[in-house]
Amino acid sequence: MVQYVLLLFMSVTLISCHSTEIIAQDNIQSASYETWVAGVRGGGSGINFYLELKSELPSNVELKKVIFRGYEVPFEKHDNLHFQAMIKTSGNQQKFEGDDSQIITSPKNALTLAEDEAVLVFLKNGKEYQQKISNVKEKPGLEYPSARPKF
C-alpha cells in the first residue's frame, strides 16, 4: 500500500514538473539582454532583459518577474508574445555634496546563476513556479549620446 501511495505521489510530481517546463522552456522564442549607460555623468545605467514567446501563454499562466545577474525585477508586457524587464544598476550614478537621496537600484536576489542564465517566475492557477533558462543572448550595449550643451 505504501508503495502505491509513493508511486502515485512521484507520478503527480513528475507530471506537474513537466507541465511547467512546457509552459516556459518550450515556448521561448528568444531571451536576450542589452546593457546601457546614460550619456551624462550620473545619469545611471542598467540592463534591459527581453523575452519573446512562440505562442501566447495559457489564460491560467502569468509571467511575473525575472531573476538575472543577481537582480529580481518584474516584467512589463508589450503584447502577448513580448515582455521586457528593466534593471537599474549602480554604475554611472553620482551623489552630489549635500545630496541626501539614495542611489536607486533594482532589488537583489541571492540566487547564483551563470552569466547566460536567468530564472523566470510565473503564476499558474495562483501558484508560483520558477523556471531556469539558459542561453540568454547579449545584444550590443546602448551608449546614449551626451546631452547638448545649454547656452
URBEL-V130283 format. One record per residue. N is the residue number from 1. RES is the residue in one small letter. SS is DSSP state (A for helix, B for strand, O for the rest). Layout:
# URBEL-V130283
[[N/RES/SS] [N/RES/SS]]
This chain:
# URBEL-V130283
[[1/m/O] [2/v/A] [3/q/A] [4/y/A] [5/v/A] [6/l/A] [7/l/A] [8/l/A] [9/f/A] [10/m/A] [11/s/A] [12/v/A] [13/t/A] [14/l/A] [15/i/A] [16/s/A] [17/c/A] [18/h/A] [19/s/A] [20/t/A] [21/e/A] [22/i/A] [23/i/A] [24/a/A] [25/q/O] [26/d/O] [27/n/O] [28/i/B] [29/q/B] [30/s/B] [31/a/B] [32/s/B] [33/y/B] [34/e/B] [35/t/B] [36/w/B] [37/v/B] [38/a/O] [39/g/O] [40/v/O] [41/r/O] [42/g/O] [43/g/O] [44/g/O] [45/s/B] [46/g/B] [47/i/B] [48/n/B] [49/f/B] [50/y/B] [51/l/B] [52/e/B] [53/l/B] [54/k/O] [55/s/O] [56/e/O] [57/l/O] [58/p/O] [59/s/O] [60/n/O] [61/v/B] [62/e/B] [63/l/B] [64/k/B] [65/k/B] [66/v/B] [67/i/B] [68/f/B] [69/r/O] [70/g/O] [71/y/B] [72/e/B] [73/v/B] [74/p/B] [75/f/O] [76/e/B] [77/k/B] [78/h/O] [79/d/O] [80/n/O] [81/l/O] [82/h/B] [83/f/B] [84/q/B] [85/a/B] [86/m/B] [87/i/B] [88/k/B] [89/t/B] [90/s/O] [91/g/O] [92/n/O] [93/q/O] [94/q/O] [95/k/O] [96/f/O] [97/e/O] [98/g/O] [99/d/O] [100/d/O] [101/s/O] [102/q/O] [103/i/O] [104/i/O] [105/t/O] [106/s/O] [107/p/O] [108/k/B] [109/n/O] [110/a/O] [111/l/O] [112/t/O] [113/l/O] [114/a/O] [115/e/O] [116/d/O] [117/e/O] [118/a/B] [119/v/B] [120/l/B] [121/v/B] [122/f/B] [123/l/B] [124/k/B] [125/n/O] [126/g/O] [127/k/B] [128/e/B] [129/y/B] [130/q/B] [131/q/B] [132/k/B] [133/i/B] [134/s/O] [135/n/O] [136/v/O] [137/k/B] [138/e/B] [139/k/O] [140/p/O] [141/g/O] [142/l/B] [143/e/B] [144/y/O] [145/p/O] [146/s/O] [147/a/O] [148/r/O] [149/p/O] [150/k/O] [151/f/O]]
